[in-house]
């Protein structure tokens, strides 16, 4: 049984991963200081540690469910922090990803699977 802890962990992990990768993006793509890598590394470390806290028994299933949440939150990042409004296809795709993540997280399972 998956509790509300796992979605909270996934949301926190996604924010940490997106922030960490964005720090690298800023450094490489926008020619900013190499010091951007320091928070980037820490955010990516936090991401990895958080993702291992998922309640799912198998890493592959955990990563698949996380991926849907990551995609949706990446579009939120685009809108909120980069000030680019997602278009209808971004929104539709993001919603499909969230639905897929919910199915993976909350779909009925046989014991041991």
Buried (B, 14 or more C-beta within 10 A) or exposed (E): EBEEEBBEBBBBBBBBBBBBBBBBBBBEEEEEEEEBBEBBEBBBEBBEEBBEBBEBEEEEBBBBBBBBBBBBBBBBBBBEEEEEEBEEEBBEBBEEBBEBBBEBBEEEEEEEE
